[in-house]
Every structure is written in C-alpha cells, then in structure tokens.
C-alpha cells in the first residue's frame, strides 16, 4: 500500500526548534527531522505539529513535578504528558492523522499507552532514543513491554536495539532507522583547518571531565561548545556556550567551527543510548577525523571501523583516550585518511536521504497493517 496513492496523513510531532527551522527561509540541515522532507516529497499530506503549541509539552508546576518524577521512576511513563494528552481537543487533533511520529520518550510512551487503551486511534511510529536505560527496573520493563506491543518502534542505534531485545526478550518488534545527516549541508571546506580540536554536545552522557583531565598544556587549543557548567584552568581550553534548540549558535556557525577544526572528539560515558551520534556524523560529513567513545549504544559497529573511518576509545579510560588524542596530533597522514573515509561513509550510508527512504518504508507498513 502506498502512502501517496491513499492520501494518508502523517504528523511528525516535534518540540519548538525544529518547527522554527522548517518554517524559516534560511538554509538549515535536516538532520533531526528523521526523514520528514523525503517523506513529504513522497506524500503531500505530511506535516509537522508543534507539540508545545497544542499544549502537550511545556514547563511543569510544582505539583506536576512531584507526581511525575516518582511515576516516571517506577513505570517509565511520563505522568504529566499523559494527563495533558487526556484532553478532548488534543485527542481529536491527534486522531485526525493516520500516523503519528514521536521522537521523545515521554511523548512516545504516553501516546503508546493511550493507543493501547484505544483512546488515540492513529498508528504510532515511535523513534526511541535512550529508552534502553529505562529498562533496568522490572516494573518499567513490564510496563514498556505491554505499552509498546502495538507500536512500530524504531531506533537509530543497532547497539540500543540489541540491548532492548536482550532485556525485553525480543517482545517488542523494534526496527533500525539509520540516522543520517544532511550531507549537502555538512560538507568539507576548501579553507585550511585551524589548529584547534573541537567537542560539542549537551546531553547528560557527555564526559567532559575525562576530556579535560587528559588535556595537556602543550596540546592544541581545545574548544568545547556546550551548556554544561564546566571549567578549566588551562590556557589552551576555551568553553563556548551553545544550545541547538535555542539556536545560541546558528547552524552555519557550528558548521564553520567543525570545518575549521583540526579534529573532533566526542567524549561519552558508557550508555546504551547512541549519545554523540549527530555531532559525530556531522563532523564526519565535513571530512573530519573523529575520536568517539566505544559505548554500548554505538549505532553501527560494522560501519564504524576503528582506525579506518574513526578512532574509538574505551569509555571512562583516560589512557585509551590519551592514546587516541596523541595519534591524531602526531600522525597527520592517518588523520587525513580517516577524515576522507569518514566522508565516504556519510555519502554511502549515513545521510538524510537514506533515513527518509527507510522511514517511508516503515510508514507504508504502518498504514497497511
């Protein structure tokens, strides 16, 4: 069954940030849209819904916070989001669409619950990112196993899929969605690189402590773009405030920082999440050699090959990270070769066109089931 021929309506549910970008006249990378533009090109009835504007997402008061935190801890479900969804007008708005696509754990699990209860009728495609870390509790495992049984679950990490299948005994039908970056936007620059090393990211699994602990005064300048409250006494370390959702730095500014960097480091603590994925792939698309933490959630162990298109270090291991840093500094030809191979990998496998084609196939599956 074809989405276009059957005029099925598709709604990507996003917070502010993506919505503003999609409505802007400025060029923007489509990395975090999970194939939206490709799907829309193949199905005109595809739109983005701002969940903040319809009242599903937003700040919580003291009472809601007090109820949500323990409920989330015990069940893995977000009490406030469920309560906000249990509104006649919001239910009617969401039920107008044949398929809903959710990319946050709080919204995806809440819609899955209401879908299981028959309140929300639309098919749900739930892009899980980091849900594997919710499964270390028997009750949460039980809840999520039952809530997600009728949902099309997709993950951008093969490592996370393996973890979820192992913990839930493969009771959820979870599929792989390759996360691709906009390889027309993120591209190598003809200008010469500057002599600094770059790291970017705000998620809680970023391990800037280990990165700062191995950095030496005689290393190149290290620039870290983050909203994390980190400090360093080293003269060759610069901390720059940055936040993707709030556009503290524009996409063009971030691209320039990447293009002009000597090489890239993505320091991440051990996790089943594909933490650091987007920044790593954006940097690879710009032809940069990347040092990445070899976490459980590494999204594709077959494609990411140590010392061929990236350097992998053991998470939490200072000596392992230090060895990788010094290889990048000392071995120019190796660094350049890794950068070239990294760009080839993006062109072949990890770009937003591949994401869109795969998502379209899952949407066709959703409307035909």
C-alpha positions in Angstrom: 0.0 0.0 0.0 1.4 3.4 -1.0 1.0 6.5 1.3 0.7 8.9 -1.6 -1.9 7.0 -3.6 -4.0 6.5 -0.5 -3.6 10.1 0.7 -2.7 9.0 4.3 -2.0 11.9 6.7 1.3 11.9 8.6 2.2 14.1 11.5 5.7 14.4 12.9 5.4 15.6 16.5 8.2 17.9 17.4 9.1 20.5 20.0 10.0 24.1 19.1 13.3 24.4 17.4 12.6 22.0 14.5 9.3 23.8 13.8 11.0 27.2 13.5 13.7 25.8 11.3 11.2 24.2 8.9 9.3 27.5 8.6 12.4 29.6 8.1 13.5 30.9 4.7 17.1 30.3 5.8 19.1 27.2 4.8 19.1 24.6 7.5 20.3 21.0 7.9 17.5 18.4 8.1 19.4 16.0 10.4 16.9 16.0 13.3 13.8 15.6 11.1 14.0 11.9 10.7 13.3 11.8 7.0 10.5 14.4 7.2 11.4 16.2 3.9 11.9 13.0 2.0 8.5 11.7 3.3 6.8 14.9 2.5 8.2 14.9 -1.1 6.5 11.5 -1.5 3.3 12.3 0.5 2.0 15.8 0.4 -0.2 15.1 3.5 2.8 15.1 5.8 3.1 18.0 8.3 5.0 19.0 11.4 2.9 19.5 14.6 4.4 21.7 17.3 3.6 19.8 20.5 4.3 22.9 22.6 1.6 24.9 20.8 -1.0 22.2 21.3 -0.2 22.1 25.0 1.4 18.7 25.2 4.9 19.9 26.1 6.0 22.7 28.4 7.1 23.6 31.9 5.5 21.7 34.8 4.4 23.2 38.1 5.5 22.0 41.5 2.5 19.6 41.9 3.0 18.0 38.4 6.7 17.7 39.0 6.1 16.0 42.4 3.8 13.5 40.7 5.8 12.9 37.5 9.2 12.1 38.9 8.2 9.1 41.0 5.7 7.9 38.4 8.4 8.1 35.8 10.9 6.3 38.0 8.5 3.4 38.8 6.7 3.0 35.5 8.9 4.6 32.8 5.8 6.7 31.8 5.5 10.5 32.0 2.5 11.3 34.1 2.2 15.0 33.1 2.3 14.2 29.3 -0.3 11.5 29.8 -2.5 13.9 31.7 -2.1 16.7 29.1 -3.0 14.2 26.3 -6.2 13.2 28.1 -7.9 16.3 26.8 -10.8 16.0 24.3 -9.5 18.7 21.9 -6.0 17.3 21.9 -7.2 13.8 21.3 -9.3 15.0 18.4 -6.4 16.9 16.9 -4.1 13.8 17.1 -6.8 11.4 15.8 -7.1 13.5 12.6 -3.9 11.8 11.4 -3.4 8.3 10.2 0.1 8.0 11.5 1.8 9.9 14.3 5.6 10.0 14.6 7.1 10.7 18.1 10.7 11.1 18.8 10.8 11.7 22.6 10.5 9.0 25.2 7.9 11.0 27.3 5.6 11.6 24.3 6.1 8.3 22.6 5.4 6.2 25.6 2.4 8.3 26.6 0.8 8.0 23.1 1.6 4.3 23.0 -0.3 3.9 26.3 -3.4 5.8 25.0 -3.1 3.9 21.8 -3.2 0.6 23.6 -6.2 1.8 25.6 -8.0 2.7 22.4 -8.1 6.4 23.2 -5.7 7.5 20.4 -6.7 5.7 17.2 -3.8 6.8 15.0 -1.0 4.4 14.2 2.2 5.3 16.1 5.8 5.2 14.9 8.0 5.8 18.0 11.6 6.7 17.5 13.3 5.5 20.7 16.5 7.2 21.7 17.8 6.2 25.1 14.9 4.1 26.2 17.2 1.2 26.9 18.4 3.0 30.0 14.8 2.8 31.4 14.8 -0.9 31.4 16.9 -1.6 34.5 13.8 -1.9 36.6 11.4 -5.0 36.4 8.2 -2.9 36.7 9.4 -0.5 34.0 10.2 -3.5 31.8 6.8 -4.9 32.3 5.0 -1.6 31.6 7.0 -0.8 28.4 6.8 -4.3 27.1 3.0 -4.1 27.2 2.6 -0.5 26.3 4.8 -0.8 23.2 3.5 -4.1 21.9 1.2 -2.5 19.2 3.6 0.3 18.3 6.1 0.5 15.4 9.3 1.1 17.4 12.4 2.2 15.6 15.8 3.0 16.9 18.7 4.9 15.3 21.2 2.6 17.0 21.9 -1.1 16.4 23.6 -1.2 19.7 20.5 0.0 21.5 18.3 -2.5 19.6 20.5 -5.3 20.7 20.3 -4.1 24.3 16.5 -3.7 24.2 15.9 -7.1 22.6 18.1 -8.7 25.2 16.4 -7.1 28.2 12.8 -7.5 26.8 13.3 -10.9 25.3 12.6 -9.5 21.8 8.9 -9.0 22.8 8.9 -5.6 21.0 9.2 -5.5 17.3 11.9 -2.9 17.0 13.4 -1.9 13.7 16.6 0.0 12.7 16.3 3.5 11.3 19.7 4.7 10.1 20.2 8.3 11.4 21.6 10.3 8.6 22.9 13.9 8.4 22.3 16.4 5.6 25.4 15.7 3.5 24.6 18.6 1.2 24.8 21.0 4.2 27.6 19.3 6.3 30.5 19.2 3.8 34.2 19.7 3.8 35.5 23.3 3.4 38.2 24.3 0.9 39.7 26.5 3.5 42.7 25.2 5.6 41.9 23.9 9.0 42.9 25.9 12.1 44.9 24.3 14.8 42.2 23.6 17.4 40.4 20.5 18.5 36.6 20.6 18.8 34.0 19.0 21.0 30.3 19.8 21.1 27.3 18.5 23.0 24.8 19.0 25.8 23.3 15.6 26.7 23.9 14.2 30.2 26.2 11.4 29.0 28.9 13.8 27.7 32.1 13.1 29.7 33.9 16.4 29.5 35.6 15.6 32.8 37.7 12.9 31.3 38.5 15.0 28.2 39.7 17.9 30.4 41.6 15.5 32.6 43.8 14.2 29.8 44.4 17.6 28.1 47.9 18.9 28.3 49.3 22.4 28.1 51.3 21.6 25.0 48.3 20.1 23.1 46.5 22.3 20.5 43.7 24.5 21.8 40.6 22.6 22.8 37.2 24.3 22.1 34.2 22.9 23.9 30.7 24.1 22.9 28.1 23.2 25.5 25.6 24.5 28.0 27.2 22.2 30.7 28.8 24.1 33.6 32.4 23.1 33.1 35.6 24.9 33.8 39.3 24.6 33.1 42.4 26.4 34.3 44.3 25.5 31.2 45.1 28.4 28.8 44.6 26.2 25.8 41.0 25.3 26.7 38.0 27.5 25.6 34.4 26.9 26.8 31.7 28.3 24.5 28.0 28.4 25.3 25.9 26.6 22.8 22.4 25.0 22.6 20.8 23.5 19.4 17.2 24.1 20.4 17.7 27.7 21.4 20.0 28.5 18.5 22.6 30.1 20.7 24.9 29.5 17.8 23.5 29.2 14.3 23.8 26.0 12.2 26.2 27.9 9.9 28.4 28.9 12.9 28.5 25.3 14.1 29.4 24.1 10.6 32.3 26.6 10.5 33.6 25.5 13.8 33.6 21.9 12.6 35.1 22.7 9.2 38.0 24.7 10.7 38.8 22.2 13.4 41.9 20.0 13.3 40.0 17.0 14.5 37.0 16.2 16.6 36.5 14.4 20.0 33.1 13.0 21.2 33.6 12.0 24.9 30.7 9.9 26.2 30.1 7.9 29.3 29.1 4.2 29.0 25.5 4.1 27.9 23.1 2.1 25.7 22.0 5.4 24.1 23.5 6.5 20.8 24.9 9.5 22.6 27.1 11.8 20.4 25.7 10.4 17.2 24.6 13.5 15.4 27.7 15.6 16.2 30.0 12.7 15.2 28.2 12.2 11.9 28.1 15.9 11.1 31.8 16.1 11.7 32.4 13.0 9.5 30.4 14.6 6.8 32.7 17.6 7.0 35.6 15.3 6.3 36.9 15.4 9.9 38.7 12.6 11.8 36.7 11.8 14.9 37.6 10.3 18.2 34.5 8.6 19.6 33.7 6.6 22.8 33.1 2.9 22.1 29.9 2.8 24.0 27.2 0.0 24.1 24.9 2.3 22.2 27.4 2.8 19.3 24.9 2.9 16.4 26.7 0.6 13.9 29.7 -1.4 14.8 30.1 -2.9 11.3 30.3 0.5 9.6 32.3 2.4 12.2 35.7 0.9 11.9 38.4 1.8 14.4 41.5 3.4 12.7 39.8 3.3 9.3 37.0 5.9 9.5 37.2 6.9 13.2 39.2 6.3 16.3 37.4 4.5 19.2 38.5 4.7 22.8 37.1 2.8 25.8 34.6 4.9 27.8 35.9 6.1 31.1 39.5 5.0 30.3 41.9 8.0 30.4 44.8 6.2 28.9 42.8 4.9 26.0 41.5 8.5 25.2 45.0 9.9 25.6 46.5 7.4 23.1 43.8 8.4 20.6 44.4 12.1 21.1 48.2 11.8 20.6 47.7 9.7 17.5 45.6 12.4 16.0 48.2 15.1 16.9 51.2 13.2 15.7 50.1 11.2 12.7 48.9 13.7 10.1 48.5 11.2 7.3 46.5 8.8 9.4 44.2 11.7 10.5 43.7 12.9 6.9 42.9 9.3 5.7 40.4 8.8 8.5 38.7 12.1 7.5 38.4 11.1 3.8 37.0 7.6 4.7 34.5 9.3 7.1 33.1 11.4 4.4 32.7 8.4 2.1 30.7 6.6 4.8 28.3 9.5 5.1 27.8 9.6 1.3 27.2 5.9 1.2 25.1 5.2 4.4 24.5 7.9 7.0 22.7 10.7 5.2 19.2 12.0 5.5 18.1 10.6 2.1 18.8 7.1 3.5 16.9 8.0 6.7 13.9 9.2 4.6 13.7 6.1 2.4 13.8 3.8 5.4 11.2 5.9 7.3 8.9 5.9 4.3 9.0 2.1 4.2 8.0 1.9 7.9 5.2 4.4 7.3 3.9 2.3 4.4 4.0 -0.7 6.7 2.0 1.2 9.4 -0.8 2.2 7.1 -1.1 -1.2 5.5 -1.3 -3.1 8.8 
